[in-house]
Amino acid sequence: MAFLGLRKWPTPVAKPMWPFIAASGITFFLVSKLQDMGVRSEEFAKDPRNPYGAQIAKEQAHH
């Protein structure tokens, strides 16, 4: 018997959602890596509008 629409046993949430959670984590990681590669590319590393320009120049000076 349902009381106010609630079931006796809770509806599973995490078990059917695990593929979407895993895919969102992988997507976040890959987009982060692509963004970092784009910011550090030769074309944009010396661009004055790049917010990481000073940091990249400092790292390239040490190499």
Predicted model as a PDB file, atoms N, CA, C, CB and O in Angstrom, pLDDT in the B-factor column:
MODEL        1                                                                  
ATOM      1  N   MET A   1       0.837  -1.177   0.000  1.00 56.00           N  
ATOM      2  CA  MET A   1       0.000   0.000   0.000  1.00 56.00           C  
ATOM      3  C   MET A   1       0.884   1.244   0.000  1.00 56.00           C  
ATOM      4  CB  MET A   1      -0.953  -0.004   1.213  1.00 56.00           C  
ATOM      5  O   MET A   1       1.892   1.301   0.704  1.00 56.00           O  
ATOM      6  N   ALA A   2       0.507   2.204  -0.771  1.00 64.00           N  
ATOM      7  CA  ALA A   2       1.293   3.428  -0.876  1.00 64.00           C  
ATOM      8  C   ALA A   2       0.683   4.497   0.016  1.00 64.00           C  
ATOM      9  CB  ALA A   2       1.367   3.917  -2.341  1.00 64.00           C  
ATOM     10  O   ALA A   2      -0.528   4.717   0.021  1.00 64.00           O  
ATOM     11  N   PHE A   3       1.549   5.149   0.764  1.00 70.00           N  
ATOM     12  CA  PHE A   3       1.119   6.229   1.640  1.00 70.00           C  
ATOM     13  C   PHE A   3       1.588   7.542   1.025  1.00 70.00           C  
ATOM     14  CB  PHE A   3       1.678   6.048   3.094  1.00 70.00           C  
ATOM     15  O   PHE A   3       2.792   7.792   0.962  1.00 70.00           O  
ATOM     16  N   LEU A   4       0.675   8.375   0.578  1.00 75.00           N  
ATOM     17  CA  LEU A   4       0.966   9.649  -0.068  1.00 75.00           C  
ATOM     18  C   LEU A   4       1.875   9.476  -1.287  1.00 75.00           C  
ATOM     19  CB  LEU A   4       1.610  10.601   0.928  1.00 75.00           C  
ATOM     20  O   LEU A   4       2.708  10.338  -1.570  1.00 75.00           O  
ATOM     21  N   GLY A   5       1.717   8.381  -1.995  1.00 72.00           N  
ATOM     22  CA  GLY A   5       2.503   8.140  -3.192  1.00 72.00           C  
ATOM     23  C   GLY A   5       3.886   7.578  -2.938  1.00 72.00           C  
ATOM     24  O   GLY A   5       4.645   7.381  -3.887  1.00 72.00           O  
ATOM     25  N   LEU A   6       4.239   7.313  -1.688  1.00 73.00           N  
ATOM     26  CA  LEU A   6       5.555   6.760  -1.364  1.00 73.00           C  
ATOM     27  C   LEU A   6       5.464   5.235  -1.352  1.00 73.00           C  
ATOM     28  CB  LEU A   6       6.069   7.296   0.011  1.00 73.00           C  
ATOM     29  O   LEU A   6       4.490   4.672  -0.854  1.00 73.00           O  
ATOM     30  N   ARG A   7       6.454   4.588  -1.886  1.00 69.00           N  
ATOM     31  CA  ARG A   7       6.473   3.147  -1.918  1.00 69.00           C  
ATOM     32  C   ARG A   7       7.094   2.598  -0.655  1.00 69.00           C  
ATOM     33  CB  ARG A   7       7.219   2.650  -3.135  1.00 69.00           C  
ATOM     34  O   ARG A   7       7.720   3.317   0.124  1.00 69.00           O  
ATOM     35  N   LYS A   8       6.901   1.296  -0.473  1.00 73.00           N  
ATOM     36  CA  LYS A   8       7.481   0.654   0.688  1.00 73.00           C  
ATOM     37  C   LYS A   8       9.010   0.643   0.581  1.00 73.00           C  
ATOM     38  CB  LYS A   8       6.937  -0.776   0.838  1.00 73.00           C  
ATOM     39  O   LYS A   8       9.712   0.854   1.570  1.00 73.00           O  
ATOM     40  N   TRP A   9       9.510   0.398  -0.622  1.00 73.00           N  
ATOM     41  CA  TRP A   9      10.943   0.374  -0.848  1.00 73.00           C  
ATOM     42  C   TRP A   9      11.327   1.600  -1.679  1.00 73.00           C  
ATOM     43  CB  TRP A   9      11.376  -0.945  -1.556  1.00 73.00           C  
ATOM     44  O   TRP A   9      10.591   1.970  -2.594  1.00 73.00           O  
ATOM     45  N   PRO A  10      12.451   2.229  -1.383  1.00 75.00           N  
ATOM     46  CA  PRO A  10      12.834   3.432  -2.146  1.00 75.00           C  
ATOM     47  C   PRO A  10      13.201   3.083  -3.596  1.00 75.00           C  
ATOM     48  CB  PRO A  10      14.024   4.143  -1.462  1.00 75.00           C  
ATOM     49  O   PRO A  10      13.697   1.993  -3.881  1.00 75.00           O  
ATOM     50  N   THR A  11      12.956   3.995  -4.462  1.00 75.00           N  
ATOM     51  CA  THR A  11      13.305   3.824  -5.865  1.00 75.00           C  
ATOM     52  C   THR A  11      14.811   4.013  -6.016  1.00 75.00           C  
ATOM     53  CB  THR A  11      12.520   4.825  -6.769  1.00 75.00           C  
ATOM     54  O   THR A  11      15.361   4.985  -5.497  1.00 75.00           O  
ATOM     55  N   PRO A  12      15.490   3.098  -6.719  1.00 84.00           N  
ATOM     56  CA  PRO A  12      16.948   3.257  -6.873  1.00 84.00           C  
ATOM     57  C   PRO A  12      17.274   4.475  -7.727  1.00 84.00           C  
ATOM     58  CB  PRO A  12      17.570   1.991  -7.504  1.00 84.00           C  
ATOM     59  O   PRO A  12      16.618   4.735  -8.736  1.00 84.00           O  
ATOM     60  N   VAL A  13      18.288   5.213  -7.313  1.00 82.00           N  
ATOM     61  CA  VAL A  13      18.687   6.406  -8.036  1.00 82.00           C  
ATOM     62  C   VAL A  13      20.098   6.236  -8.593  1.00 82.00           C  
ATOM     63  CB  VAL A  13      18.610   7.641  -7.126  1.00 82.00           C  
ATOM     64  O   VAL A  13      20.329   6.487  -9.776  1.00 82.00           O  
ATOM     65  N   ALA A  14      21.030   5.818  -7.765  1.00 85.00           N  
ATOM     66  CA  ALA A  14      22.437   5.750  -8.184  1.00 85.00           C  
ATOM     67  C   ALA A  14      22.679   4.613  -9.172  1.00 85.00           C  
ATOM     68  CB  ALA A  14      23.343   5.575  -6.964  1.00 85.00           C  
ATOM     69  O   ALA A  14      23.470   4.767 -10.103  1.00 85.00           O  
ATOM     70  N   LYS A  15      22.022   3.495  -8.988  1.00 90.00           N  
ATOM     71  CA  LYS A  15      22.292   2.338  -9.835  1.00 90.00           C  
ATOM     72  C   LYS A  15      21.943   2.592 -11.310  1.00 90.00           C  
ATOM     73  CB  LYS A  15      21.514   1.141  -9.324  1.00 90.00           C  
ATOM     74  O   LYS A  15      22.774   2.297 -12.169  1.00 90.00           O  
ATOM     75  N   PRO A  16      20.770   3.117 -11.644  1.00 91.00           N  
ATOM     76  CA  PRO A  16      20.510   3.357 -13.066  1.00 91.00           C  
ATOM     77  C   PRO A  16      21.201   4.607 -13.614  1.00 91.00           C  
ATOM     78  CB  PRO A  16      19.029   3.473 -13.292  1.00 91.00           C  
ATOM     79  O   PRO A  16      21.259   4.783 -14.831  1.00 91.00           O  
ATOM     80  N   MET A  17      21.718   5.466 -12.760  1.00 94.00           N  
ATOM     81  CA  MET A  17      22.338   6.709 -13.223  1.00 94.00           C  
ATOM     82  C   MET A  17      23.854   6.604 -13.387  1.00 94.00           C  
ATOM     83  CB  MET A  17      22.018   7.820 -12.262  1.00 94.00           C  
ATOM     84  O   MET A  17      24.479   7.561 -13.844  1.00 94.00           O  
ATOM     85  N   TRP A  18      24.468   5.463 -13.026  1.00 94.00           N  
ATOM     86  CA  TRP A  18      25.924   5.393 -13.045  1.00 94.00           C  
ATOM     87  C   TRP A  18      26.520   5.633 -14.429  1.00 94.00           C  
ATOM     88  CB  TRP A  18      26.369   4.056 -12.536  1.00 94.00           C  
ATOM     89  O   TRP A  18      27.588   6.241 -14.497  1.00 94.00           O  
ATOM     90  N   PRO A  19      25.917   5.204 -15.536  1.00 96.00           N  
ATOM     91  CA  PRO A  19      26.543   5.507 -16.827  1.00 96.00           C  
ATOM     92  C   PRO A  19      26.597   7.009 -17.122  1.00 96.00           C  
ATOM     93  CB  PRO A  19      25.791   4.799 -17.941  1.00 96.00           C  
ATOM     94  O   PRO A  19      27.570   7.496 -17.699  1.00 96.00           O  
ATOM     95  N   PHE A  20      25.572   7.726 -16.733  1.00 97.00           N  
ATOM     96  CA  PHE A  20      25.536   9.164 -16.983  1.00 97.00           C  
ATOM     97  C   PHE A  20      26.532   9.904 -16.090  1.00 97.00           C  
ATOM     98  CB  PHE A  20      24.121   9.706 -16.758  1.00 97.00           C  
ATOM     99  O   PHE A  20      27.159  10.869 -16.526  1.00 97.00           O  
ATOM    100  N   ILE A  21      26.674   9.463 -14.868  1.00 96.00           N  
ATOM    101  CA  ILE A  21      27.642  10.074 -13.952  1.00 96.00           C  
ATOM    102  C   ILE A  21      29.060   9.815 -14.443  1.00 96.00           C  
ATOM    103  CB  ILE A  21      27.462   9.527 -12.516  1.00 96.00           C  
ATOM    104  O   ILE A  21      29.898  10.717 -14.434  1.00 96.00           O  
ATOM    105  N   ALA A  22      29.334   8.575 -14.875  1.00 97.00           N  
ATOM    106  CA  ALA A  22      30.668   8.242 -15.392  1.00 97.00           C  
ATOM    107  C   ALA A  22      30.964   9.029 -16.669  1.00 97.00           C  
ATOM    108  CB  ALA A  22      30.781   6.723 -15.665  1.00 97.00           C  
ATOM    109  O   ALA A  22      32.064   9.554 -16.837  1.00 97.00           O  
ATOM    110  N   ALA A  23      29.986   9.108 -17.561  1.00 98.00           N  
ATOM    111  CA  ALA A  23      30.195   9.837 -18.818  1.00 98.00           C  
ATOM    112  C   ALA A  23      30.415  11.321 -18.568  1.00 98.00           C  
ATOM    113  CB  ALA A  23      29.001   9.640 -19.754  1.00 98.00           C  
ATOM    114  O   ALA A  23      31.224  11.945 -19.255  1.00 98.00           O  
ATOM    115  N   SER A  24      29.715  11.896 -17.603  1.00 98.00           N  
ATOM    116  CA  SER A  24      29.918  13.316 -17.318  1.00 98.00           C  
ATOM    117  C   SER A  24      31.305  13.556 -16.721  1.00 98.00           C  
ATOM    118  CB  SER A  24      28.828  13.834 -16.360  1.00 98.00           C  
ATOM    119  O   SER A  24      31.933  14.572 -17.016  1.00 98.00           O  
ATOM    120  N   GLY A  25      31.783  12.645 -15.895  1.00 98.00           N  
ATOM    121  CA  GLY A  25      33.137  12.777 -15.357  1.00 98.00           C  
ATOM    122  C   GLY A  25      34.194  12.680 -16.436  1.00 98.00           C  
ATOM    123  O   GLY A  25      35.146  13.460 -16.451  1.00 98.00           O  
ATOM    124  N   ILE A  26      34.033  11.718 -17.347  1.00 98.00           N  
ATOM    125  CA  ILE A  26      34.982  11.565 -18.453  1.00 98.00           C  
ATOM    126  C   ILE A  26      34.942  12.788 -19.366  1.00 98.00           C  
ATOM    127  CB  ILE A  26      34.672  10.286 -19.262  1.00 98.00           C  
ATOM    128  O   ILE A  26      35.987  13.274 -19.798  1.00 98.00           O  
ATOM    129  N   THR A  27      33.744  13.286 -19.658  1.00 98.00           N  
ATOM    130  CA  THR A  27      33.603  14.458 -20.515  1.00 98.00           C  
ATOM    131  C   THR A  27      34.256  15.674 -19.880  1.00 98.00           C  
ATOM    132  CB  THR A  27      32.129  14.739 -20.800  1.00 98.00           C  
ATOM    133  O   THR A  27      34.956  16.424 -20.560  1.00 98.00           O  
ATOM    134  N   PHE A  28      34.036  15.882 -18.581  1.00 98.00           N  
ATOM    135  CA  PHE A  28      34.654  17.003 -17.877  1.00 98.00           C  
ATOM    136  C   PHE A  28      36.173  16.909 -17.953  1.00 98.00           C  
ATOM    137  CB  PHE A  28      34.195  17.040 -16.410  1.00 98.00           C  
ATOM    138  O   PHE A  28      36.846  17.910 -18.202  1.00 98.00           O  
ATOM    139  N   PHE A  29      36.715  15.715 -17.742  1.00 98.00           N  
ATOM    140  CA  PHE A  29      38.170  15.521 -17.778  1.00 98.00           C  
ATOM    141  C   PHE A  29      38.726  15.810 -19.166  1.00 98.00           C  
ATOM    142  CB  PHE A  29      38.532  14.089 -17.356  1.00 98.00           C  
ATOM    143  O   PHE A  29      39.732  16.507 -19.301  1.00 98.00           O  
ATOM    144  N   LEU A  30      38.073  15.275 -20.201  1.00 98.00           N  
ATOM    145  CA  LEU A  30      38.584  15.457 -21.566  1.00 98.00           C  
ATOM    146  C   LEU A  30      38.471  16.908 -22.033  1.00 98.00           C  
ATOM    147  CB  LEU A  30      37.830  14.547 -22.532  1.00 98.00           C  
ATOM    148  O   LEU A  30      39.371  17.408 -22.708  1.00 98.00           O  
ATOM    149  N   VAL A  31      37.392  17.582 -21.687  1.00 98.00           N  
ATOM    150  CA  VAL A  31      37.253  18.992 -22.068  1.00 98.00           C  
ATOM    151  C   VAL A  31      38.308  19.832 -21.350  1.00 98.00           C  
ATOM    152  CB  VAL A  31      35.828  19.514 -21.737  1.00 98.00           C  
ATOM    153  O   VAL A  31      38.857  20.771 -21.926  1.00 98.00           O  
ATOM    154  N   SER A  32      38.586  19.493 -20.100  1.00 97.00           N  
ATOM    155  CA  SER A  32      39.620  20.202 -19.354  1.00 97.00           C  
ATOM    156  C   SER A  32      40.987  20.024 -20.021  1.00 97.00           C  
ATOM    157  CB  SER A  32      39.667  19.706 -17.898  1.00 97.00           C  
ATOM    158  O   SER A  32      41.745  20.984 -20.159  1.00 97.00           O  
ATOM    159  N   LYS A  33      41.295  18.795 -20.431  1.00 97.00           N  
ATOM    160  CA  LYS A  33      42.574  18.537 -21.092  1.00 97.00           C  
ATOM    161  C   LYS A  33      42.658  19.268 -22.432  1.00 97.00           C  
ATOM    162  CB  LYS A  33      42.774  17.029 -21.302  1.00 97.00           C  
ATOM    163  O   LYS A  33      43.699  19.836 -22.760  1.00 97.00           O  
ATOM    164  N   LEU A  34      41.569  19.261 -23.208  1.00 97.00           N  
ATOM    165  CA  LEU A  34      41.573  19.962 -24.494  1.00 97.00           C  
ATOM    166  C   LEU A  34      41.738  21.467 -24.313  1.00 97.00           C  
ATOM    167  CB  LEU A  34      40.284  19.670 -25.259  1.00 97.00           C  
ATOM    168  O   LEU A  34      42.431  22.119 -25.093  1.00 97.00           O  
ATOM    169  N   GLN A  35      41.103  22.011 -23.288  1.00 93.00           N  
ATOM    170  CA  GLN A  35      41.241  23.440 -23.024  1.00 93.00           C  
ATOM    171  C   GLN A  35      42.683  23.779 -22.646  1.00 93.00           C  
ATOM    172  CB  GLN A  35      40.278  23.876 -21.906  1.00 93.00           C  
ATOM    173  O   GLN A  35      43.230  24.783 -23.102  1.00 93.00           O  
ATOM    174  N   ASP A  36      43.285  22.951 -21.825  1.00 92.00           N  
ATOM    175  CA  ASP A  36      44.665  23.190 -21.422  1.00 92.00           C  
ATOM    176  C   ASP A  36      45.604  23.100 -22.621  1.00 92.00           C  
ATOM    177  CB  ASP A  36      45.087  22.188 -20.342  1.00 92.00           C  
ATOM    178  O   ASP A  36      46.531  23.901 -22.749  1.00 92.00           O  
ATOM    179  N   MET A  37      45.367  22.126 -23.499  1.00 93.00           N  
ATOM    180  CA  MET A  37      46.183  22.007 -24.706  1.00 93.00           C  
ATOM    181  C   MET A  37      46.001  23.219 -25.609  1.00 93.00           C  
ATOM    182  CB  MET A  37      45.830  20.728 -25.468  1.00 93.00           C  
ATOM    183  O   MET A  37      46.964  23.695 -26.210  1.00 93.00           O  
ATOM    184  N   GLY A  38      44.773  23.722 -25.708  1.00 90.00           N  
ATOM    185  CA  GLY A  38      44.522  24.889 -26.544  1.00 90.00           C  
ATOM    186  C   GLY A  38      45.164  26.144 -26.003  1.00 90.00           C  
ATOM    187  O   GLY A  38      45.697  26.949 -26.767  1.00 90.00           O  
ATOM    188  N   VAL A  39      45.122  26.322 -24.702  1.00 89.00           N  
ATOM    189  CA  VAL A  39      45.710  27.516 -24.079  1.00 89.00           C  
ATOM    190  C   VAL A  39      47.227  27.492 -24.215  1.00 89.00           C  
ATOM    191  CB  VAL A  39      45.310  27.610 -22.589  1.00 89.00           C  
ATOM    192  O   VAL A  39      47.854  28.539 -24.373  1.00 89.00           O  
ATOM    193  N   ARG A  40      47.810  26.317 -24.154  1.00 89.00           N  
ATOM    194  CA  ARG A  40      49.269  26.193 -24.222  1.00 89.00           C  
ATOM    195  C   ARG A  40      49.793  26.032 -25.649  1.00 89.00           C  
ATOM    196  CB  ARG A  40      49.718  25.018 -23.390  1.00 89.00           C  
ATOM    197  O   ARG A  40      51.001  25.896 -25.841  1.00 89.00           O  
ATOM    198  N   SER A  41      48.922  26.045 -26.643  1.00 89.00           N  
ATOM    199  CA  SER A  41      49.386  25.882 -28.022  1.00 89.00           C  
ATOM    200  C   SER A  41      50.289  27.059 -28.407  1.00 89.00           C  
ATOM    201  CB  SER A  41      48.180  25.775 -29.001  1.00 89.00           C  
ATOM    202  O   SER A  41      50.228  28.138 -27.818  1.00 89.00           O  
ATOM    203  N   GLU A  42      51.110  26.813 -29.397  1.00 86.00           N  
ATOM    204  CA  GLU A  42      52.091  27.819 -29.809  1.00 86.00           C  
ATOM    205  C   GLU A  42      51.415  29.111 -30.281  1.00 86.00           C  
ATOM    206  CB  GLU A  42      52.980  27.259 -30.923  1.00 86.00           C  
ATOM    207  O   GLU A  42      51.937  30.208 -30.081  1.00 86.00           O  
ATOM    208  N   GLU A  43      50.267  28.963 -30.899  1.00 88.00           N  
ATOM    209  CA  GLU A  43      49.570  30.128 -31.446  1.00 88.00           C  
ATOM    210  C   GLU A  43      49.035  31.053 -30.345  1.00 88.00           C  
ATOM    211  CB  GLU A  43      48.421  29.672 -32.339  1.00 88.00           C  
ATOM    212  O   GLU A  43      49.087  32.275 -30.485  1.00 88.00           O  
ATOM    213  N   PHE A  44      48.528  30.482 -29.266  1.00 87.00           N  
ATOM    214  CA  PHE A  44      47.888  31.284 -28.234  1.00 87.00           C  
ATOM    215  C   PHE A  44      48.746  31.491 -26.989  1.00 87.00           C  
ATOM    216  CB  PHE A  44      46.602  30.646 -27.843  1.00 87.00           C  
ATOM    217  O   PHE A  44      48.358  32.252 -26.103  1.00 87.00           O  
ATOM    218  N   ALA A  45      49.891  30.840 -26.899  1.00 85.00           N  
ATOM    219  CA  ALA A  45      50.735  30.978 -25.707  1.00 85.00           C  
ATOM    220  C   ALA A  45      51.275  32.401 -25.565  1.00 85.00           C  
ATOM    221  CB  ALA A  45      51.899  29.982 -25.762  1.00 85.00           C  
ATOM    222  O   ALA A  45      51.466  32.891 -24.452  1.00 85.00           O  
ATOM    223  N   LYS A  46      51.520  33.059 -26.703  1.00 85.00           N  
ATOM    224  CA  LYS A  46      52.095  34.406 -26.663  1.00 85.00           C  
ATOM    225  C   LYS A  46      51.048  35.502 -26.850  1.00 85.00           C  
ATOM    226  CB  LYS A  46      53.161  34.542 -27.728  1.00 85.00           C  
ATOM    227  O   LYS A  46      51.391  36.681 -26.930  1.00 85.00           O  
ATOM    228  N   ASP A  47      49.788  35.122 -26.919  1.00 86.00           N  
ATOM    229  CA  ASP A  47      48.701  36.087 -27.103  1.00 86.00           C  
ATOM    230  C   ASP A  47      48.521  36.891 -25.810  1.00 86.00           C  
ATOM    231  CB  ASP A  47      47.367  35.362 -27.498  1.00 86.00           C  
ATOM    232  O   ASP A  47      48.397  36.288 -24.744  1.00 86.00           O  
ATOM    233  N   PRO A  48      48.502  38.227 -25.864  1.00 87.00           N  
ATOM    234  CA  PRO A  48      48.362  39.023 -24.642  1.00 87.00           C  
ATOM    235  C   PRO A  48      46.997  38.856 -23.968  1.00 87.00           C  
ATOM    236  CB  PRO A  48      48.590  40.482 -24.960  1.00 87.00           C  
ATOM    237  O   PRO A  48      46.851  39.181 -22.790  1.00 87.00           O  
ATOM    238  N   ARG A  49      46.012  38.362 -24.689  1.00 90.00           N  
ATOM    239  CA  ARG A  49      44.692  38.148 -24.080  1.00 90.00           C  
ATOM    240  C   ARG A  49      44.611  36.844 -23.296  1.00 90.00           C  
ATOM    241  CB  ARG A  49      43.622  38.157 -25.151  1.00 90.00           C  
ATOM    242  O   ARG A  49      43.620  36.603 -22.605  1.00 90.00           O  
ATOM    243  N   ASN A  50      45.622  36.012 -23.390  1.00 89.00           N  
ATOM    244  CA  ASN A  50      45.628  34.721 -22.711  1.00 89.00           C  
ATOM    245  C   ASN A  50      45.819  34.950 -21.211  1.00 89.00           C  
ATOM    246  CB  ASN A  50      46.747  33.794 -23.280  1.00 89.00           C  
ATOM    247  O   ASN A  50      46.834  35.518 -20.810  1.00 89.00           O  
ATOM    248  N   PRO A  51      44.866  34.521 -20.370  1.00 88.00           N  
ATOM    249  CA  PRO A  51      45.009  34.749 -18.930  1.00 88.00           C  
ATOM    250  C   PRO A  51      46.141  33.933 -18.307  1.00 88.00           C  
ATOM    251  CB  PRO A  51      43.710  34.422 -18.230  1.00 88.00           C  
ATOM    252  O   PRO A  51      46.592  34.258 -17.208  1.00 88.00           O  
ATOM    253  N   TYR A  52      46.604  32.894 -18.974  1.00 88.00           N  
ATOM    254  CA  TYR A  52      47.690  32.069 -18.454  1.00 88.00           C  
ATOM    255  C   TYR A  52      49.017  32.378 -19.145  1.00 88.00           C  
ATOM    256  CB  TYR A  52      47.352  30.593 -18.618  1.00 88.00           C  
ATOM    257  O   TYR A  52      49.983  31.630 -18.996  1.00 88.00           O  
ATOM    258  N   GLY A  53      49.067  33.461 -19.889  1.00 87.00           N  
ATOM    259  CA  GLY A  53      50.254  33.798 -20.666  1.00 87.00           C  
ATOM    260  C   GLY A  53      51.502  33.945 -19.825  1.00 87.00           C  
ATOM    261  O   GLY A  53      52.551  33.411 -20.183  1.00 87.00           O  
ATOM    262  N   ALA A  54      51.413  34.656 -18.718  1.00 87.00           N  
ATOM    263  CA  ALA A  54      52.588  34.862 -17.859  1.00 87.00           C  
ATOM    264  C   ALA A  54      53.057  33.540 -17.266  1.00 87.00           C  
ATOM    265  CB  ALA A  54      52.270  35.865 -16.730  1.00 87.00           C  
ATOM    266  O   ALA A  54      54.259  33.285 -17.184  1.00 87.00           O  
ATOM    267  N   GLN A  55      52.122  32.706 -16.857  1.00 89.00           N  
ATOM    268  CA  GLN A  55      52.466  31.406 -16.272  1.00 89.00           C  
ATOM    269  C   GLN A  55      53.134  30.510 -17.319  1.00 89.00           C  
ATOM    270  CB  GLN A  55      51.201  30.715 -15.699  1.00 89.00           C  
ATOM    271  O   GLN A  55      54.107  29.822 -17.012  1.00 89.00           O  
ATOM    272  N   ILE A  56      52.625  30.515 -18.534  1.00 87.00           N  
ATOM    273  CA  ILE A  56      53.194  29.691 -19.601  1.00 87.00           C  
ATOM    274  C   ILE A  56      54.586  30.195 -19.966  1.00 87.00           C  
ATOM    275  CB  ILE A  56      52.275  29.695 -20.845  1.00 87.00           C  
ATOM    276  O   ILE A  56      55.493  29.393 -20.185  1.00 87.00           O  
ATOM    277  N   ALA A  57      54.766  31.509 -20.034  1.00 85.00           N  
ATOM    278  CA  ALA A  57      56.074  32.078 -20.359  1.00 85.00           C  
ATOM    279  C   ALA A  57      57.105  31.715 -19.291  1.00 85.00           C  
ATOM    280  CB  ALA A  57      55.974  33.606 -20.503  1.00 85.00           C  
ATOM    281  O   ALA A  57      58.261  31.431 -19.607  1.00 85.00           O  
ATOM    282  N   LYS A  58      56.683  31.726 -18.032  1.00 88.00           N  
ATOM    283  CA  LYS A  58      57.590  31.372 -16.950  1.00 88.00           C  
ATOM    284  C   LYS A  58      57.992  29.895 -17.044  1.00 88.00           C  
ATOM    285  CB  LYS A  58      56.937  31.666 -15.588  1.00 88.00           C  
ATOM    286  O   LYS A  58      59.156  29.555 -16.832  1.00 88.00           O  
ATOM    287  N   GLU A  59      57.033  29.019 -17.361  1.00 86.00           N  
ATOM    288  CA  GLU A  59      57.343  27.589 -17.478  1.00 86.00           C  
ATOM    289  C   GLU A  59      58.233  27.317 -18.682  1.00 86.00           C  
ATOM    290  CB  GLU A  59      56.053  26.767 -17.587  1.00 86.00           C  
ATOM    291  O   GLU A  59      59.117  26.464 -18.608  1.00 86.00           O  
ATOM    292  N   GLN A  60      58.019  28.027 -19.796  1.00 81.00           N  
ATOM    293  CA  GLN A  60      58.844  27.813 -20.982  1.00 81.00           C  
ATOM    294  C   GLN A  60      60.229  28.383 -20.804  1.00 81.00           C  
ATOM    295  CB  GLN A  60      58.193  28.425 -22.198  1.00 81.00           C  
ATOM    296  O   GLN A  60      61.161  27.920 -21.462  1.00 81.00           O  
ATOM    297  N   ALA A  61      60.406  29.362 -19.950  1.00 81.00           N  
ATOM    298  CA  ALA A  61      61.731  29.927 -19.696  1.00 81.00           C  
ATOM    299  C   ALA A  61      62.610  28.933 -18.942  1.00 81.00           C  
ATOM    300  CB  ALA A  61      61.613  31.238 -18.902  1.00 81.00           C  
ATOM    301  O   ALA A  61      63.828  28.928 -19.114  1.00 81.00           O  
ATOM    302  N   HIS A  62      62.001  28.093 -18.111  1.00 76.00           N  
ATOM    303  CA  HIS A  62      62.762  27.114 -17.340  1.00 76.00           C  
ATOM    304  C   HIS A  62      63.192  25.928 -18.188  1.00 76.00           C  
ATOM    305  CB  HIS A  62      61.946  26.629 -16.165  1.00 76.00           C  
ATOM    306  O   HIS A  62      64.135  25.226 -17.825  1.00 76.00           O  
ATOM    307  N   HIS A  63      62.522  25.692 -19.305  1.00 67.00           N  
ATOM    308  CA  HIS A  63      62.854  24.528 -20.143  1.00 67.00           C  
ATOM    309  C   HIS A  63      63.891  24.892 -21.075  1.00 67.00           C  
ATOM    310  CB  HIS A  63      61.671  23.995 -20.889  1.00 67.00           C  
ATOM    311  O   HIS A  63      64.321  24.061 -21.875  1.00 67.00           O  
TER     312      HIS A  63                                                      
ENDMDL                                                                          
END                                                                             
